């Protein structure tokens, strides 16, 4: 009987991890896309403010790079990059050529403010992509599960519930007091 129960819990645990893995990947995909949309919106606002043209080479380069990352986000991963780097004979030259193109053709002709902005957008999007690929990796999922279970066990619900509840109550009392003071000051019959 004990062995059957152990097997049941082991199988249930693996099924739970398999189910969590699907939701875990979807969550990080949505976070990744939201970050890229935020960066793309920042790029659009920069051009809309007149600091760059919508037809400018640097704007189109970064917009196309972000749109490609958004379009193929579900297919991006560390394993694909490793396969690309090891099995594509010209991978190193391709990366170096792209880096030279960005530095020489995109950044060099710009003024100092534009260069700083587009370099920031380029770096920030690269960090977001690297973070997503790392978090999407199954090697990161196992430490994440261990960390999550540790945090759940160390979180004292009752103590934090009282703390947050008391903070909310004192905040509501303060808001009510301020509202009452504002109504008394703005009421001509009282003064």
Secondary structure, 3 states (H helix, E strand, C coil): CHHHHHHHHHHHHHHHHHHHHHHHHHHHHHHHHHHHHHHHHHHHHHHHCCCCCCCCHHHHHHHHHHHHHHHCHHHCCHHHHHHHHHHCCCHHHHHHHHHHHHHHHHHCCCCHHHHHHHHHHHHHHHHHHHHHHHHHCHHHHHHHHHHHHHHHHHCCHHHHHHHHHHHHHHHHHHHHHHHHHHHHHHCCCCC
